[in-house]
């Protein structure tokens, strides 16, 4: 998990460990979200990007009034591709 967390922090440009707990929670939530969408956990790079997009979406946009359709579209597009591989 720590390799994934380190990659995620690089992706989000986060230094330090203050947010490690929330990031770990968001990683777990992303995996659960993908599982509920019919996407099994995998070592695929596309799966990793889907988890990172989900985390970024929820980490960087904590204000529920934010419009984030483009990010959602990217995540949904990846989910559809991953489901076709399963």
TORMARTOR-259506 format. One line per field, with one value per atom (N, C-alpha, C): residue number from 1; residue in three letters; atom name; x, y, z. Coordinates in Angstrom, 1 decimal. Layout:
num = (NUM / ...)
residuo = (ALA / ...)
atomo = (CA / ...)
px = (X / ...)
py = (Y / ...)
pz = (Z / ...)
***
This chain:
num = (1 / 1 / 1 / 2 / 2 / 2 / 3 / 3 / 3 / 4 / 4 / 4 / 5 / 5 / 5 / 6 / 6 / 6 / 7 / 7 / 7 / 8 / 8 / 8 / 9 / 9 / 9 / 10 / 10 / 10 / 11 / 11 / 11 / 12 / 12 / 12 / 13 / 13 / 13 / 14 / 14 / 14 / 15 / 15 / 15 / 16 / 16 / 16 / 17 / 17 / 17 / 18 / 18 / 18 / 19 / 19 / 19 / 20 / 20 / 20 / 21 / 21 / 21 / 22 / 22 / 22 / 23 / 23 / 23 / 24 / 24 / 24 / 25 / 25 / 25 / 26 / 26 / 26 / 27 / 27 / 27 / 28 / 28 / 28 / 29 / 29 / 29 / 30 / 30 / 30 / 31 / 31 / 31 / 32 / 32 / 32 / 33 / 33 / 33 / 34 / 34 / 34 / 35 / 35 / 35 / 36 / 36 / 36 / 37 / 37 / 37 / 38 / 38 / 38 / 39 / 39 / 39 / 40 / 40 / 40 / 41 / 41 / 41 / 42 / 42 / 42 / 43 / 43 / 43 / 44 / 44 / 44 / 45 / 45 / 45 / 46 / 46 / 46 / 47 / 47 / 47 / 48 / 48 / 48 / 49 / 49 / 49 / 50 / 50 / 50 / 51 / 51 / 51 / 52 / 52 / 52 / 53 / 53 / 53 / 54 / 54 / 54 / 55 / 55 / 55 / 56 / 56 / 56 / 57 / 57 / 57 / 58 / 58 / 58 / 59 / 59 / 59 / 60 / 60 / 60 / 61 / 61 / 61 / 62 / 62 / 62 / 63 / 63 / 63 / 64 / 64 / 64 / 65 / 65 / 65 / 66 / 66 / 66 / 67 / 67 / 67 / 68 / 68 / 68 / 69 / 69 / 69 / 70 / 70 / 70 / 71 / 71 / 71 / 72 / 72 / 72 / 73 / 73 / 73 / 74 / 74 / 74 / 75 / 75 / 75 / 76 / 76 / 76 / 77 / 77 / 77 / 78 / 78 / 78 / 79 / 79 / 79 / 80 / 80 / 80 / 81 / 81 / 81 / 82 / 82 / 82 / 83 / 83 / 83 / 84 / 84 / 84 / 85 / 85 / 85 / 86 / 86 / 86)
residuo = (UNK / UNK / UNK / UNK / UNK / UNK / UNK / UNK / UNK / UNK / UNK / UNK / UNK / UNK / UNK / UNK / UNK / UNK / UNK / UNK / UNK / UNK / UNK / UNK / UNK / UNK / UNK / UNK / UNK / UNK / UNK / UNK / UNK / UNK / UNK / UNK / UNK / UNK / UNK / UNK / UNK / UNK / UNK / UNK / UNK / UNK / UNK / UNK / UNK / UNK / UNK / UNK / UNK / UNK / UNK / UNK / UNK / UNK / UNK / UNK / UNK / UNK / UNK / UNK / UNK / UNK / UNK / UNK / UNK / UNK / UNK / UNK / UNK / UNK / UNK / UNK / UNK / UNK / UNK / UNK / UNK / UNK / UNK / UNK / UNK / UNK / UNK / UNK / UNK / UNK / UNK / UNK / UNK / UNK / UNK / UNK / UNK / UNK / UNK / UNK / UNK / UNK / UNK / UNK / UNK / UNK / UNK / UNK / UNK / UNK / UNK / UNK / UNK / UNK / UNK / UNK / UNK / UNK / UNK / UNK / UNK / UNK / UNK / UNK / UNK / UNK / UNK / UNK / UNK / UNK / UNK / UNK / UNK / UNK / UNK / UNK / UNK / UNK / UNK / UNK / UNK / UNK / UNK / UNK / UNK / UNK / UNK / UNK / UNK / UNK / UNK / UNK / UNK / UNK / UNK / UNK / UNK / UNK / UNK / UNK / UNK / UNK / UNK / UNK / UNK / UNK / UNK / UNK / UNK / UNK / UNK / UNK / UNK / UNK / UNK / UNK / UNK / UNK / UNK / UNK / UNK / UNK / UNK / UNK / UNK / UNK / UNK / UNK / UNK / UNK / UNK / UNK / UNK / UNK / UNK / UNK / UNK / UNK / UNK / UNK / UNK / UNK / UNK / UNK / UNK / UNK / UNK / UNK / UNK / UNK / UNK / UNK / UNK / UNK / UNK / UNK / UNK / UNK / UNK / UNK / UNK / UNK / UNK / UNK / UNK / UNK / UNK / UNK / UNK / UNK / UNK / UNK / UNK / UNK / UNK / UNK / UNK / UNK / UNK / UNK / UNK / UNK / UNK / UNK / UNK / UNK / UNK / UNK / UNK / UNK / UNK / UNK / UNK / UNK / UNK / UNK / UNK / UNK)
atomo = (N / CA / C / N / CA / C / N / CA / C / N / CA / C / N / CA / C / N / CA / C / N / CA / C / N / CA / C / N / CA / C / N / CA / C / N / CA / C / N / CA / C / N / CA / C / N / CA / C / N / CA / C / N / CA / C / N / CA / C / N / CA / C / N / CA / C / N / CA / C / N / CA / C / N / CA / C / N / CA / C / N / CA / C / N / CA / C / N / CA / C / N / CA / C / N / CA / C / N / CA / C / N / CA / C / N / CA / C / N / CA / C / N / CA / C / N / CA / C / N / CA / C / N / CA / C / N / CA / C / N / CA / C / N / CA / C / N / CA / C / N / CA / C / N / CA / C / N / CA / C / N / CA / C / N / CA / C / N / CA / C / N / CA / C / N / CA / C / N / CA / C / N / CA / C / N / CA / C / N / CA / C / N / CA / C / N / CA / C / N / CA / C / N / CA / C / N / CA / C / N / CA / C / N / CA / C / N / CA / C / N / CA / C / N / CA / C / N / CA / C / N / CA / C / N / CA / C / N / CA / C / N / CA / C / N / CA / C / N / CA / C / N / CA / C / N / CA / C / N / CA / C / N / CA / C / N / CA / C / N / CA / C / N / CA / C / N / CA / C / N / CA / C / N / CA / C / N / CA / C / N / CA / C / N / CA / C / N / CA / C / N / CA / C / N / CA / C / N / CA / C)
px = (0.8 / 0.0 / 0.9 / 2.0 / 2.8 / 3.3 / 3.7 / 4.1 / 3.0 / 1.8 / 0.6 / 0.4 / 0.5 / 0.4 / 1.4 / 2.7 / 3.7 / 3.5 / 3.0 / 2.7 / 1.6 / 0.6 / -0.6 / -0.1 / 0.7 / 1.2 / 2.0 / 2.7 / 3.5 / 2.5 / 1.5 / 0.4 / -0.3 / -0.6 / -1.3 / -0.3 / 1.0 / 2.0 / 1.9 / 1.8 / 1.7 / 3.1 / 3.6 / 4.8 / 4.4 / 5.1 / 4.8 / 3.8 / 3.4 / 2.5 / 1.3 / 1.0 / -0.1 / -1.5 / -1.6 / -2.8 / -2.8 / -1.9 / -1.8 / -3.0 / -3.6 / -4.8 / -6.0 / -6.2 / -7.3 / -7.1 / -5.8 / -5.5 / -5.7 / -5.3 / -5.5 / -7.0 / -7.8 / -9.3 / -9.8 / -9.4 / -9.9 / -9.4 / -8.3 / -7.8 / -8.8 / -9.1 / -10.0 / -11.4 / -11.8 / -13.1 / -13.2 / -12.1 / -12.0 / -12.1 / -11.3 / -11.4 / -12.8 / -13.4 / -14.8 / -15.7 / -15.6 / -16.4 / -16.3 / -15.0 / -14.8 / -15.4 / -15.2 / -15.8 / -17.3 / -17.9 / -19.4 / -19.8 / -18.9 / -19.2 / -18.9 / -18.5 / -18.3 / -16.8 / -15.9 / -14.5 / -13.7 / -13.2 / -12.4 / -11.0 / -10.5 / -9.2 / -8.1 / -7.2 / -6.2 / -4.9 / -3.9 / -2.6 / -2.4 / -3.5 / -3.5 / -3.1 / -2.4 / -2.1 / -3.3 / -4.3 / -5.5 / -6.3 / -6.3 / -7.0 / -6.4 / -5.0 / -4.3 / -4.7 / -4.8 / -5.2 / -6.6 / -7.5 / -8.9 / -8.9 / -8.2 / -8.1 / -7.6 / -6.5 / -5.9 / -6.9 / -7.6 / -8.6 / -9.7 / -10.2 / -11.2 / -10.7 / -9.5 / -8.9 / -8.8 / -8.2 / -8.0 / -9.3 / -10.3 / -11.7 / -12.2 / -12.0 / -12.6 / -11.6 / -10.3 / -9.4 / -9.3 / -9.3 / -9.1 / -10.4 / -11.5 / -12.8 / -13.7 / -13.3 / -14.1 / -15.4 / -15.5 / -16.7 / -17.7 / -18.8 / -19.8 / -20.5 / -20.4 / -21.0 / -20.1 / -18.9 / -18.0 / -18.6 / -18.4 / -18.7 / -17.5 / -17.7 / -16.5 / -16.9 / -17.7 / -18.2 / -17.0 / -16.0 / -14.9 / -14.2 / -13.9 / -13.2 / -14.1 / -15.4 / -16.3 / -16.3 / -16.3 / -16.3 / -15.1 / -13.9 / -12.7 / -12.7 / -13.2 / -13.3 / -14.3 / -15.4 / -16.5 / -16.0 / -15.2 / -14.7 / -13.7 / -12.8 / -11.9 / -12.6 / -13.6 / -14.4 / -15.0 / -15.6 / -16.2 / -15.1 / -13.9 / -12.8 / -12.4 / -12.3 / -11.9 / -12.9 / -14.2 / -15.2 / -15.2 / -14.8 / -14.7 / -13.6 / -12.6 / -11.5 / -11.8 / -12.8 / -13.1 / -13.8)
py = (-1.2 / 0.0 / 1.3 / 1.2 / 2.4 / 2.9 / 1.9 / 2.3 / 3.0 / 2.5 / 3.2 / 4.5 / 4.6 / 5.9 / 6.9 / 6.4 / 7.3 / 7.8 / 6.9 / 7.3 / 8.3 / 8.0 / 9.0 / 10.3 / 10.4 / 11.7 / 12.4 / 11.7 / 12.3 / 12.9 / 12.1 / 12.5 / 13.8 / 13.8 / 15.0 / 16.1 / 15.9 / 16.9 / 17.2 / 16.2 / 16.3 / 15.9 / 16.8 / 16.5 / 16.3 / 15.5 / 15.3 / 14.2 / 13.9 / 12.8 / 13.2 / 14.5 / 15.0 / 14.4 / 14.2 / 13.7 / 12.2 / 11.5 / 10.1 / 9.3 / 9.6 / 8.9 / 9.1 / 10.4 / 10.7 / 10.1 / 10.1 / 9.6 / 8.0 / 7.4 / 5.9 / 5.6 / 6.4 / 6.2 / 6.4 / 7.4 / 7.7 / 6.6 / 6.0 / 4.9 / 3.7 / 3.4 / 2.3 / 2.5 / 3.8 / 4.2 / 4.0 / 4.4 / 4.3 / 2.8 / 2.0 / 0.5 / 0.0 / 0.4 / -0.1 / 0.5 / 1.7 / 2.3 / 1.6 / 1.2 / 0.5 / -0.9 / -1.5 / -2.9 / -2.8 / -1.8 / -1.7 / -1.4 / -0.8 / -0.5 / -1.7 / -2.8 / -4.0 / -4.2 / -3.4 / -3.5 / -4.2 / -5.3 / -6.0 / -5.4 / -5.5 / -4.9 / -5.6 / -4.8 / -5.4 / -4.6 / -5.2 / -4.5 / -3.6 / -3.5 / -2.7 / -1.3 / -0.7 / 0.8 / 1.6 / 1.1 / 1.9 / 1.8 / 0.7 / 0.6 / 1.6 / 1.6 / 2.5 / 4.0 / 4.4 / 5.7 / 6.0 / 5.0 / 5.2 / 5.5 / 4.7 / 5.0 / 6.4 / 6.8 / 8.1 / 9.2 / 9.0 / 10.0 / 10.2 / 9.0 / 9.1 / 9.8 / 9.5 / 10.1 / 11.6 / 12.0 / 13.4 / 14.1 / 13.5 / 14.1 / 14.5 / 13.6 / 13.8 / 14.5 / 14.5 / 15.2 / 16.6 / 16.9 / 18.3 / 19.1 / 18.4 / 19.1 / 18.8 / 19.2 / 18.9 / 19.7 / 20.7 / 21.6 / 20.9 / 20.4 / 19.7 / 20.5 / 21.8 / 22.7 / 22.8 / 22.3 / 22.4 / 21.6 / 22.1 / 21.4 / 20.6 / 19.3 / 18.5 / 17.5 / 17.9 / 16.9 / 16.3 / 17.1 / 16.6 / 15.5 / 15.7 / 14.7 / 13.4 / 13.6 / 12.4 / 11.7 / 12.4 / 11.8 / 11.0 / 11.5 / 10.7 / 9.4 / 9.5 / 8.3 / 7.3 / 7.8 / 6.9 / 6.2 / 7.0 / 6.4 / 5.3 / 5.5 / 4.4 / 3.2 / 3.5 / 2.4 / 1.5 / 2.1 / 1.4 / 0.5 / 1.0 / 0.3 / -0.9 / -0.6 / -1.7 / -2.8 / -2.4 / -3.4 / -4.3 / -3.8 / -4.6 / -5.7 / -5.4 / -6.3 / -7.4 / -7.2 / -8.1 / -9.3)
pz = (0.0 / 0.0 / 0.0 / 0.7 / 0.8 / -0.6 / -1.5 / -2.8 / -3.5 / -3.4 / -4.0 / -3.4 / -2.1 / -1.4 / -1.9 / -2.0 / -2.5 / -3.9 / -4.8 / -6.2 / -6.2 / -5.3 / -5.3 / -4.8 / -3.8 / -3.3 / -4.3 / -5.1 / -6.2 / -7.3 / -7.6 / -8.5 / -8.1 / -6.8 / -6.2 / -5.8 / -5.9 / -5.5 / -4.0 / -3.2 / -1.8 / -1.1 / -0.3 / 0.4 / 1.9 / 2.6 / 4.0 / 4.2 / 5.4 / 5.7 / 6.5 / 6.6 / 7.4 / 6.9 / 5.6 / 5.0 / 4.7 / 5.1 / 4.8 / 5.2 / 6.4 / 6.9 / 5.9 / 5.5 / 4.6 / 3.3 / 2.8 / 1.5 / 1.5 / 2.5 / 2.6 / 2.7 / 3.4 / 3.4 / 2.0 / 1.3 / -0.1 / -1.0 / -0.9 / -1.7 / -1.5 / -0.2 / 0.1 / -0.5 / -0.4 / -0.9 / -2.4 / -3.1 / -4.5 / -5.0 / -4.3 / -4.6 / -4.4 / -3.3 / -3.1 / -4.1 / -4.5 / -5.6 / -6.9 / -7.2 / -8.5 / -8.4 / -7.3 / -7.1 / -7.2 / -6.6 / -6.7 / -8.2 / -8.9 / -10.4 / -11.2 / -10.6 / -11.4 / -11.9 / -11.3 / -11.8 / -10.7 / -10.9 / -9.9 / -9.8 / -8.6 / -8.3 / -9.2 / -9.7 / -10.6 / -10.5 / -11.1 / -11.1 / -12.4 / -13.1 / -14.4 / -14.1 / -15.0 / -14.9 / -15.0 / -15.8 / -15.9 / -14.6 / -13.9 / -12.6 / -11.6 / -11.7 / -10.7 / -11.0 / -12.3 / -12.7 / -12.2 / -12.4 / -11.9 / -10.4 / -9.6 / -8.2 / -7.9 / -8.6 / -8.4 / -8.8 / -9.9 / -10.3 / -9.3 / -8.8 / -7.7 / -6.5 / -6.1 / -4.9 / -5.1 / -6.3 / -6.6 / -6.6 / -7.2 / -7.3 / -5.9 / -5.0 / -3.6 / -2.7 / -2.9 / -2.1 / -2.5 / -3.7 / -4.2 / -4.3 / -4.3 / -4.4 / -3.2 / -2.1 / -0.9 / -0.7 / -1.5 / -1.5 / -2.4 / -1.8 / -2.6 / -3.7 / -3.7 / -4.7 / -6.0 / -5.9 / -7.1 / -8.3 / -9.4 / -10.7 / -11.2 / -11.2 / -11.6 / -12.6 / -13.6 / -14.6 / -15.4 / -15.8 / -16.7 / -16.0 / -14.7 / -13.9 / -13.8 / -13.6 / -13.5 / -14.8 / -15.9 / -17.3 / -17.5 / -17.1 / -17.3 / -16.5 / -15.2 / -14.4 / -14.9 / -15.4 / -15.9 / -17.2 / -18.0 / -19.2 / -18.9 / -17.9 / -17.5 / -16.9 / -16.1 / -15.6 / -16.7 / -17.7 / -18.8 / -19.5 / -19.7 / -20.3 / -19.4 / -18.1 / -17.2 / -17.1 / -17.1 / -17.1 / -18.3 / -19.4 / -20.6 / -20.6 / -19.7 / -19.6 / -18.6 / -17.7 / -16.6 / -17.1)
***
